[in-house]
Amino acid sequence: MKNILSANLFDYPIFVDDADSINSLNQFPKTRRSRTNQFSKSIQNECFLLNKEDKVLAQGNPTSSLQIWESFKAIIGGNQNTETKIQTSASLDRTIHNFGTITKDSISSTVFKVTNNGNKPLLITRISLSCGCTDVIWDKQPIKPGESTIIKAEIKPNDIGYFSKNLVIYCNSINSPIVLTLKGIANNNIQNKLN
């Protein structure tokens, strides 16, 4: 992994959790298994980008996905467009959605309600995805003070077992970036739910 990072001019500190302490701390479910009933390699190589307050800004394996790699580079390089001269305050109805048990390779969706609590327009500049199995749809227009909009989040799990994927909202709110989490368990032959 160190060779891959240095070849891509990634010279920031990293922590390789050989002792599995992140798993111990977060108590990830043991149902996270791949098709061969072995723990998935992507889980063994899960990466988290944290801010100074240890808030997760991005999650995924940047060595296995160009989309995740580009997202990590943008965050680390400061190209998030989150700093603007006009700031406001945003809130969400929730930041975590648990789909429960859903079908592998089927699309499940949910909506998050975003409210502008400030006195300036709220502009969501981008939403970063932690994996190619997620997608989002949102209105790119500014949200007026006191008004709300929705973010539609979709997931199509491509592995059986537990999943937890982050969507990171970059906007001109004082609490930006805002992390949304989609989680659940993907199984075969379970009727898909739309929430």
GIJO-V315357 format. One record per pair of residues at least 24 apart in sequence whose C-alpha atoms are under 6 Angstrom apart, sorted by the first residue. I is the first residue (numbers start at 1). J is the second residue. Records with the same first field share a line. If there is no record, write none. Layout:
BEGIN
I->J + J
END
This chain:
BEGIN
31->161 + 162
32->161 + 162
33->161
59->130
60->130
68->130
82->170 + 171 + 172
87->172 + 173
88->118 + 120 + 173
89->116 + 117 + 118 + 173 + 174
90->115 + 116 + 117 + 173
91->115
95->180
96->180 + 181
97->182
98->183 + 184
99->184
100->184
101->184 + 185 + 186
102->186 + 190 + 192
103->186 + 187 + 188 + 190 + 192
104->157 + 158 + 186 + 187 + 188
105->156 + 157 + 158
106->156
107->155 + 156
108->154 + 155 + 194
109->153 + 154 + 194
110->152 + 153 + 195
111->151 + 152 + 153
112->150 + 151
113->149 + 150
114->148 + 149 + 150
115->147 + 148
116->145 + 146 + 147
117->146
118->145
119->145
120->145
121->145
123->171 + 172
124->170 + 171
125->170 + 171
126->170
127->168 + 169
128->167 + 168
129->167
130->166
133->157
160->186 + 187
161->185 + 186
END
